[in-house]
């Protein structure tokens, strides 16, 4: 028996939501809770839909069928009941679910709305035509009016692009002087930044699907173009290949969409839309067709005109040859579900991506365009780009942390000179404490250490810690704690150009400024604390030089 009837009329799509629909139907079951307790007004339904998009859709899916997080479909949610759902949202779960309520990121009233919302049928997301994409494309500074050389004396290759997630901005910080250079309005909840092959341009991608192009050569780095290719997105990458005959550097970019499920190729200097490719298709090893097949991570080859595009739900890796963007050649490699993030091995021949709910790493040989290996690892690997190390015993290795376990797994990546270790876990490093919650690990060729965060661990002490690992012994040698006068979580690690500094962000709420903390990469001492009213919800931060060359 259902108590909610069809809501008639038009519900306006907002840029934050992007998935409410005309003629929305939401149904609630009658069970132990009364109908009145479960009922959501149309206003509350719209509000909670926005919250779900912001906080939940990335892990659980727009249609709530699950990915990194479990499915949140009504039948299952009804069996859990409202009090249990409220508790999970408030306190988090060991597998990586944040403690939204305990940290004050979601109010008690909104937690109740979410607990009831996930017991309704998911609202159908809207589509986005390419005509609509082109209509919203904007060039703020034409290419011919941009400078032909840097208009400042700063070392722009050591700039740090800092995501100010919840305020919808990106800050440019001088990595040499630690001075704020500029703060630029971008898309909502920017997920990552990528750098053009020349290093001149910085691309941001927001969770609202807005791509912003920032020119670092301007007197003050400035937004010069923007385009919204999706309602929901996580990835952007550029063309990096050059040889004696062709030069694709700074020529194209590619945006991977969560919704609609597709990737869109755009001009690298104007962001003009060029083409779209739908990623919906059959799940690997089955004949089941899936509409919501979202593009997770994308990397660009340095050896070929090739993008590696990872389709999360279907478990396919697409090798996209962009030498002719209007007639793409795509090699589809069946792997495992659910593909998430990953990066290059040290040779940049092999791409390694986490199939996080399968607890596996997928290795793709981009030279021979084939699946090289599938490696079992710990629970819910989440490497970011991973960390590459040339170890004295194992040779070249690549390491990942985990959302669901307190281990870092390192696999051998050299099947030629270190065949016995290739595509095997050669070292499992235990981090302090229980549970996972690691989001990122990072190292640098000039550093003796690898660094790991724990922002999604339920233990507040671990949330505020960075673990330092010796690259020779592959053991934790020190835990660095956040300065005590700040509230928040340590998240993301990035080296400066020289590899002698490590930057860590303090991720807090947008109401209270936090800081970027800079450590000496050699003696591990605290060097700088970059503060200011502008430092609100800093998360990912990306050094221009390291990003353009894929140094991690």
N, C-alpha and C positions, 0 to 999 in steps of 0.2 A: 504494500500500500504506500502511495506517495502523497505528500502533502503540499509540495510546491508546484505551482502551475506555470505555464509558459508566460514569460515576460514579453509583452508585445511592444513594438516600437523600435526605435533606433538607439543603440548605445554607442556613444562616440568613442572612436579609437584614439587614445592618447599616445604620445611618443613613448611614455614609460611602459604602457601596457602592451599595445600592439596585438592583443589577441582576444578582445571581446567582440562579439558578433551581433548582427541584426537578428532579431527573433530568438534571443538566447533562451535555452531551456535549462533549468536547474532543478533537480529532484532530490528530495531528502527523505530518508526512510523513517518510519515510526518504529522505535524499539524502546529501550529502557528510558532514554531521555524523552521528554515530552516534545510534542511538535512545536510548542512555543519556544522552548529552549534552543531548538535546532534552527529555527527560522531565520533567514537572512533577508533583510530588506534589499530592495534594488540598489539603494545607495551603498549599503555595506558590501553587497556582492561586487559592485564595481571597485570599491576601495580595496577589498581583499584580493581581487584579481590582480590589481597593480602590485600588491605586496608579494603575491605568489610569483609574478614575473620577475620582480627584483631579487627576491631572496631564495626562491626554490626551483624555478624552472631550469636553471643551468644544470643541476644534478638530477632532477626528477623528470624533466621533459615537459614541453609545452602541453602535451596530451596526457601527462602524468604516467607514462608507461615505463619510466625508470631508465637509468643509465648508470652514472657513477653512484647515484643513490637508488633506493628501491622504488618500485612502482607505488603510486599513491592512488590507486583506483578505488571507487566507492565501496565495493563489496568488502575488500580487505580493510579499509579504513573503518567501516561500520563495525567490523568484528573487534577492532582494537578499542573502540569507544572513545568518546571525547576526552575524559580525564587523562587517559594514557597518551593521547596525541598531544594534549597541552603540555604534559610533562616532557615529552621528547623535544618539543620545540623550545621549551624553556631551558632545559638542562643539557641538551645535546646528547649525542650517542658516541660510543668509543670508536666506531668505524669512520669518523670524520665529520659527523653532523655537528655544526657549531652550536654552542649554548647561547642561542639568540636572546632568550629572555634574561638569563643570568648576567649577561654582559650589557643589558639595557639597550640592545639593538632593536628589539621588538617589545612593545608595551604589553601589559597583561591583557588589556582589552583586545589588542590586535592578535595576540596568540589565540584567544578564544575564537575570533573570526576565522583564522586560518584552520583551526581544528575542525570547525564546522564546514568550511569551504571544501576541504579535501574529502568530505563525505558526500559531495554533490558530483553530478556528471561534469567532466571537464568541458568548458565552453570551446566551441570550434574556433581555431585561429583563422585570421583573414589571409588572403593571398596578397602579393605585391607584384604588380606588373612591371616590366622593364620600362614601359612608357611613364609610369609613375616615378621610377628611379631617375630617368632622364629629366623629368620635369623638376625634380628637386635638386639637381646637380648645380653647384655654384662655384665659380672661379672668382675669388676676391682680388687676387693680384695676377694678371695675365703673365705668361712666361716671358714675354718680351719686355715687361716692366720690372722684372726681377734682376738683381745684380749679377754680374758675370764673375765676381769674386767676393769673398767675405767683406762685409762692411763694418767690421770691428776687428780688434787686435787680440781677441780671446782665442784660446786653443779649443776650437769648436769640436774637435774630435774627442776631447775629454769632457764634453758636456754630458750631464746626466739628465735624461728625461724622466720626470717623476710623475706617476699617476696619482692624482688627487681624486680618488674614486667617487666618493659620494657627493662631491660638490661639482662634478662634471668638468674638471679642469686638468691640464697638464702643466707642470712647472718645469722650466729649464734652469738648471743649476750649473754654474761653472765648476767643473770638477777640480780645477787647479786652485781657484781662490775661495771656493765654497760660497760664492755670492749668488743670490737669486738674480737671474738674467731677465726672466719674464714669466708671467702666468697667462695661459691661453685657454679660452673657453673651447671645450670639445664636446663629444657625445657623453651621454649618461653612463656612469659606471664603466669608464674605460677599462678594458681587460688587459691589453698588451700594447706595447709600442714596438714598431719595427723601423729599421733604418735603411735608406736606399743604398745601393751598392757603392755609390760615391761617398756616402755619409752626409750629403748635403741636406736631404729631406728626412723628416721624421713623420711616420704614419701612426696615427692612433686609431683604434677600433673600439667603439663603445658597445655596451650590451644592447643599446637601442639600434645597433646596426649602422651608426653614423661613422664614416671614415673621415678623418681630418688630416690634411697635409700641412706640415709646418716647415717653413724654410729657415734653416739655421744660419744662412748667410746674411739675412737681413740685419740691419743695425740692432734691432730687437727681434729675435725669432718670432715669426708671425704666421698666423693661419692664412694660407694662400688659396686653398680650395677645400671643398667638402662635398660628400655625396652619401646619401643613405640608401644602401643596397638591400637592407633586410630590416625586419622588425626586431630581430635578436641575432647577435653575432658574437664570435669569440676570437676570430683569427684574421690576420692580414699579413701578406708577405710581398716581396718585390722580386723583380727579375735581376739576376746577378751575373749571368753568363756573358763572357767575352772571349773571342778568339781572333785570329788574323782576318777573318772575313766579316764577322758580325759583332756588334756591340749592343747588348740588351740592357746594359747598366742604366738604371733610372728610367727605363722605357715603359715597363708595365708594372702593375700591382694586381694582386688577387685578394678578394675578400671571401672568407668562408662563412656561410650563414647557418645559424641554428634554425631560424624560421624566416621565410620559406626555406626548405632544405635545398640548398644549391650553393655554387660558387659563382662569383661574378668577376670578370676581368675588367680592369679599368686602366686608363692611361696613367702612367707613372708620374707625370708632371702636372696634369690638369685634373685627374680623377674622372675624366669623361668615361661613362660606361661603354664597354666594347662588346661584351657577350655574356651570356649566362649559360650554366650547365646544371641541370637538375640532378640531384644525387639520390632521390628516392629509388628504391630497387629491392631486390631480393636479399634476404639475410644470408650471410655466408653459410655454406653447407646445407642450406634448406631452400625450399621453393617459396617460402613465405614472403610476400611483398610487404614492404614497409614504406609508408608515406613519410613519417618523421625520421629521416636519415640525415642527421645533422653533420656539418663539417666541423670537426674539432680543431686539430692543429694543421698548420701548413709550414713547410720549410722549402727553401730554394737551393738547388744544386749549384755548386761552384764549377762543376765539370761539364755540365750540359745545360741546354735551355729547358730546364725541367723543374716543375714544382711537385712536391710530394704532398698529396691531399688526403687526409685521414677522415673517413666517413664513420662516425661513431657507432650508430646503431646497427648498421649492416655488417660491419667488420671488414670492409674493403679498404685497401690503400690504392689510391689513384695516382699513377705517375703521369703527369700532364705535361706534354711537350708543347711549349708556347712559341716555337719557332714560326708558326703561322697561327695567330690567335683567332682567326676567323674560320679556321679548319683544324681544330685541335686534334692531336693524336693522343689518346688516353689508353694506358695499359692498366687494367684492373687486376689487383692481386688480392685474392681471398686470404684472410688472416684469422683474427679472433675478434669477438665483441668484448667490451665496448671500447673502441679506440679513443684515446684521449690526447695526451701530449707526449712529446719526445724530441729527440735531437740527433745530431750527427755523431758518429764515432770520430776518433782522432784523425783518420784518413779522409773523412768526409765522403767516403764511398758508401758506407752502410748507414741507413737510417733506422733508429731504434725508437719504437713507440710503445707506450703502455696500453695494454688491453686490460683496463683496471679491474673490472668486475670478474674477469676470467683469471686474475692473478698471474698474468703472463706478460712478457715482453715479446714484441714482434720485431724481427730484424729483416729489413728489405735491402737487397743488393741493387743499388740504383745504376750500376754499370751494366749488369746483365739483365736488369729489370725482372727480378724474380724474388720470391720468398726465400730468404737464406736460412732462417731458423725461428723457432718459437721456444722461449725459455720460461720455465716455471719460476716465479718469484713469490715474495710474501704478499700479504693481503693489501689489495688496492694500491698498486704502484702509482706514484704521482711524481714524475721526475722533473716537471718543468721541461727544460732542455736537457737535463741530466748533467753529469760532470765527467769529463774525460781526464784520465790519468795515465801516464807512462810509468808503470810500476816495475821496480827492479826484478821482482820475482815473476809476475804474471804478464809482463809486457803491457801493451795498450789495453786499458779497461774502461768501462763506462758504468756509471753508478746511478741508482735511483733510490729515493726514499719511498715511504708508504703512508697512505692515509690511515690504514687499518692495523698497522703493526709498528713496533718501535725498532725496526731494522732498516738498515741501508744495505741493499744488495748490489754487488759489483760483478759484472760479467766480462769475460775475456772477449776481445773484439778483433784479434789478429789471427785469421785462419791460415796464414802463410808461415810466419816465423814462430808462432806460439800456438800451434794447432791443438795441443793437449788441453788448452784452457779456453779455446774459442767457443763462444755461445754456451758457456756454463757459468753458474754462479761460483766465482772463485773465492769470494769473501763475503760473509754476512756480518755486518757491523752492528752491534747492539747499542742503541742510544739509551741514555738514562731514563728511568721511570717506566711506567706501564703505558700501553696504548700507542697509537700512531699520531696522526695530526701533522705530519711533515708535509709541507707543500713544495719546498724548493731546496735544492742543493746546488752548490756552485764552487768552482775552483778557477784557477788561472795558471797558465804554463810557468809563470815566474814565481808562483807561490808554493810553499811547502805544505799547504793545508787545503782541505776541503771543508766547507761550512754547510750546516743544515739548520733549518728553522723547525718550530713545532706549533704554529699558531692555532691549529685546530684540535690540539690535545685538550681534554677537559680539565687538566691540572693547570691552575693559574701560574704556578712556578715554571712549568715547562713552556707555557705560552709566552712567557717573558724571557726565554733563554735561547741562545744560539750555541750549537754544539760544534766544536772545532776538532777535526779529524786529521791525523798525520797521514800524508799520502804514501809514505813508505811502509809504516807498520799497519796502516788501515785500522787504527784504533782511535777512540775519542781521547783526546789529551787535555781538553779544557772545556768548561761550560761558562759562557759569558752571559751575565745577567743584565737586563735592562736597567738604566739609571733609575733609582727609586722614586724620583720626583715626577715620573710619568705613569699614566694609566693607559693600558692598551696591550697589544700583542706584537712581538717581533715577527716581521714577515719579509720575505724576499731578501736575497743577498746579491750584491753586485760589486765587482771590482772596478777600480778606475783603470784608465788606459795603461798606466805603468805596471799595474798588478801589485802595487805596494800598499793599497788601501782597500778596505771592505766597507761597503755602505749597507746599513740595515734600516728598514722603515719601522716606525712605531704606528701600528694600525689601531686607531681609536674611533671615536664617534665624531661626526662633523661639527658638533657643537663645541668641541674642545680641541684646540691646536695641540699637536704632538711634536714629533721631531724626526729627523734623519740622523742616525748615529754612525759615526765614522771610526773604524778601528785601524790600527796599524796591522797590515797583513803579515808582518814578520814576527814582531814581539807581542802581538795581540793586545797592546795597550789601547786605551780610549784616546782618540786624537781630537775629534770634534763632535759637537752636538749642534746640528743646524736647526735653529728654531725660527719662529715667526708666526704671525697670525695666519699666514697663507698655508701653513703646513697642516692641512686638515684631511684626514683619512688617506695618508700616503700609503700606497701598497707597492705595486711593481715600480722599479726604477731601473733604467737601461742606459748603460754607457754607450756612446755613439760608436767608438772604435771597436769595442768588443762585439757589439751587435752586428755591425756591418761585416765583420769577418767570422762571425759565429764562434767566438771564443768562449768556451765554457768547460 
